[in-house]
Structures are given as structure tokens and as C-alpha cells.
Amino acid sequence: MKAKDLQELLDNGNVLTPEHIVYEANDDAMLFYFSVEKAGKPYHSKATIDWSGLNWIISKCAQSGLDLYDELSSKLFDSFDKIREYSFQKVAFVEAFEDQQAA
């Protein structure tokens, strides 16, 4: 899933809540677990994201005042574990171009 695909999830007024990212060492992509709230109903899903998708997630967090770059990079790329995971803490992306931290 590319950045534009993630953005499309928000363009219809949906709420995207990232849950966690799983990265296998030396892989070309990551597995992104998230939920999307459409018309008040939450749907849990997962998708393979590429590097542009990861950058989009980091950018959306930064826009809402959450600088996760160092922490996320450390957990996913500065580890000797074969399987690495980063879990998000109460973050939600709301509408196109508008983010907020969930209460």
C-alpha cells in the first residue's frame, strides 16, 4: 500500500487508527495493522506498506505533534531481531490533511 492509498482511506471522512507495524529484517515492505472507522463502524484490517506508506504515517504523526521517527526507526531498523514490531499508542488520523491524537 502506497502513501496515496493510505490518504484515500481518509479522503472520505474516515478515521484511520494505526495499531502496529511488523517488519521482517531485510524485507522490502512492512505489514501495517490498523482500523478504519466508516460511518461509525470500525473495521480492522492489515495491509502491506512500502517505504512511501511508512513515510506517510510518520508525516501524519509529525503533523499532529507526535515525533515518532526516532522511536519507530529504532524499533524497526536498529534491532538484531528477525521480526520487529512497533505498536502505536492512541493515535488516530482523521479526515484528509487533519490529524489529532486520540483522547
N, C-alpha and C positions, 0 to 999 in steps of 0.2 A: 504494500500500500504506500503510495507516494504522498507527499505533503498536500497536493491538490485534492486527493481523495479524502484525506482527513478533514480538510477545510470544507468539503462538500457535506460532510456529516453535520456541520454547524450551520451551513447556509440556510437551512430551513427552520431555524429557531430551536434546534435540538440542543440538549445538554450532553456533552461528552465527558465522562468521568474516567480518567486513566486509572487503572488498578495496578498493573505491574508490567515490566518488560523482562523478557528472558533472552539471554544471548549465549550462544554456544561459541566457545573460543574459535577464532579464525573463520567464522561463518560470514557470509555476505549480507545477511539480514537478521532481524530480531523478531521475536514473537511478542506482540503487543496485546495485552488483555485489557478490556475496557467495557464500560456500559454506555449505552446511548438511551437517553430518555426522549421518546417520541410521543407526543400527545398525552403526556403524563404517565406513560408506561415505560418502565426500564427494560431494556434488552441487553443481556450480557453477551459479549462476543469476543473474538480474538482474530487477529489478522497479522500477516507477515508485513513488517515495515522495512523500508530501505533507509538509507542514510538521510535522505531528504525528509522522510517521515519523522525520524528521530530529531532532526534539527527543528522541524515544525513544533514538535512537542516541547523542546527546550525553549524555543522562542515564545510560545504561548505562556509558558510558566514565567519567563522573564518579564513579559508584558504585564503580568499581574503582580509583579514584585517578588516572585519566587525564583531566586537564582540557584537552580539545581544542577548547573553544568558540572561543577567540580565533584559534587557528591555522586551524580549519576555516572560521570566518566570513571570515577574511582571504583565504583561497584561493578560496572560492566567491563571495563577495559584494563584496570590495574590489578587484576587478580590472577592467581595461578589456577583457579578452579576451572574445570572444563565447562561447566554450566554456571552462568552468573545471572543474578536476578536483582532488579531494582523495584521496590514497592513504593507507590505514591501514597502520600498522607493527605487525605481530604482536599484534593484538587479537583476542580471542575472547570471545564471550558464551556462558556455559554455564548451562543449566537456568534455570527461572523464578526471577527475583529474585536470581540469583547470577552474578556476573561474575568473570573473572580475566584477567590479562594472560598471553598465551601465552609459553612459555619460548623 
